[in-house]
Amino acid sequence: MKYYKVSNSGFDNKVIVANSEYEALGYYLMEIDDQLGFVDDINVDEVDAEERVEISYTGYPIYKTLHEIYQEKESWEVPHVVVEVE
């Protein structure tokens, strides 16, 4: 299981946990099927599970790793969207 940052021409960025780059891409395509542009415009990059992401709760930034965010989810399905990033 690995973490992949998937985006469509720099927009609609999501971090997806999946078994492979292709599984992450397929899951992403199912998530955005009504907004689909060109598949060539979709970027898939593997990211480290220990990469820290800023999460804002009540205005104060809190940083958590991608793995911590995934572990807090109710469902640990694979593939799955871990977080949407800007």
The 8 nearest C-alpha neighbors of each residue, nearest first, counted from 0:
[[1, 18, 17, 16, 2, 19, 77, 78],
 [2, 0, 17, 16, 18, 3, 19, 45],
 [1, 3, 16, 46, 15, 45, 48, 17],
 [4, 2, 45, 15, 44, 14, 46, 5],
 [3, 5, 14, 44, 13, 43, 45, 15],
 [4, 6, 43, 13, 42, 12, 3, 14],
 [7, 5, 12, 42, 9, 41, 11, 10],
 [6, 8, 41, 10, 9, 40, 11, 42],
 [9, 7, 40, 10, 41, 6, 42, 11],
 [8, 10, 7, 6, 12, 11, 42, 41],
 [11, 9, 7, 12, 8, 6, 85, 13],
 [10, 12, 6, 7, 13, 9, 83, 85],
 [13, 11, 6, 84, 10, 5, 83, 85],
 [14, 12, 83, 5, 4, 84, 82, 15],
 [13, 15, 4, 82, 3, 81, 80, 83],
 [16, 14, 80, 3, 81, 79, 2, 23],
 [15, 17, 2, 78, 79, 1, 77, 3],
 [18, 16, 78, 23, 77, 0, 19, 1],
 [17, 19, 0, 1, 22, 78, 16, 20],
 [20, 18, 22, 21, 17, 23, 1, 0],
 [19, 21, 23, 22, 24, 43, 3, 18],
 [22, 20, 24, 19, 23, 25, 18, 26],
 [21, 23, 25, 19, 24, 20, 17, 26],
 [24, 22, 20, 26, 21, 17, 25, 27],
 [23, 25, 21, 27, 22, 26, 28, 20],
 [26, 24, 28, 22, 27, 23, 21, 29],
 [25, 27, 29, 23, 28, 24, 22, 30],
 [26, 28, 30, 24, 25, 29, 23, 31],
 [29, 27, 25, 31, 30, 26, 32, 24],
 [28, 30, 26, 32, 27, 31, 25, 24],
 [29, 31, 27, 28, 32, 26, 33, 25],
 [32, 30, 28, 34, 33, 29, 35, 27],
 [31, 33, 29, 35, 34, 28, 30, 27],
 [32, 34, 31, 35, 30, 29, 36, 28],
 [35, 33, 31, 32, 36, 30, 28, 7],
 [36, 34, 32, 33, 31, 37, 28, 38],
 [37, 35, 34, 38, 40, 7, 39, 41],
 [36, 38, 39, 40, 35, 41, 7, 8],
 [37, 39, 40, 41, 36, 35, 7, 28],
 [38, 40, 37, 41, 42, 36, 7, 8],
 [41, 39, 8, 38, 37, 7, 42, 36],
 [42, 40, 7, 38, 39, 6, 8, 43],
 [41, 43, 6, 5, 7, 40, 44, 8],
 [42, 44, 5, 4, 3, 41, 45, 6],
 [45, 43, 4, 3, 46, 5, 42, 20],
 [44, 46, 3, 2, 4, 43, 47, 1],
 [47, 45, 2, 3, 44, 48, 4, 50],
 [46, 48, 49, 50, 2, 45, 1, 65],
 [49, 47, 66, 65, 50, 2, 46, 64],
 [48, 50, 64, 47, 65, 51, 66, 67],
 [51, 49, 64, 47, 48, 65, 52, 46],
 [50, 52, 64, 63, 62, 49, 65, 53],
 [53, 51, 62, 63, 64, 54, 50, 65],
 [54, 52, 62, 61, 60, 55, 63, 51],
 [53, 55, 61, 60, 62, 52, 56, 63],
 [56, 54, 60, 59, 58, 61, 57, 53],
 [55, 57, 58, 59, 60, 54, 61, 53],
 [58, 56, 59, 55, 60, 54, 61, 53],
 [57, 59, 56, 55, 60, 61, 54, 53],
 [60, 58, 55, 56, 57, 61, 54, 53],
 [61, 59, 55, 54, 53, 58, 56, 62],
 [60, 62, 54, 53, 55, 59, 63, 56],
 [63, 61, 53, 52, 54, 51, 60, 64],
 [64, 62, 51, 52, 67, 65, 68, 61],
 [63, 65, 51, 49, 67, 50, 66, 52],
 [64, 66, 68, 48, 67, 50, 49, 69],
 [65, 67, 69, 48, 64, 68, 70, 49],
 [68, 66, 70, 64, 69, 65, 63, 71],
 [69, 67, 65, 71, 66, 70, 64, 63],
 [68, 70, 66, 72, 71, 67, 81, 65],
 [69, 71, 67, 68, 72, 66, 75, 73],
 [72, 70, 68, 69, 67, 73, 74, 66],
 [73, 71, 69, 74, 70, 75, 68, 81],
 [74, 72, 71, 75, 70, 69, 76, 68],
 [73, 75, 72, 76, 71, 70, 79, 69],
 [76, 74, 77, 72, 73, 69, 70, 79],
 [75, 77, 74, 79, 78, 16, 17, 73],
 [78, 76, 79, 17, 16, 75, 18, 0],
 [77, 79, 17, 16, 76, 23, 15, 26],
 [78, 80, 77, 16, 15, 76, 81, 17],
 [81, 79, 15, 82, 14, 16, 13, 78],
 [80, 82, 15, 14, 69, 79, 16, 68],
 [81, 83, 14, 80, 13, 84, 15, 68],
 [84, 82, 13, 12, 14, 85, 81, 11],
 [85, 83, 12, 13, 82, 14, 11, 52],
 [84, 12, 83, 11, 10, 13, 9, 82]]
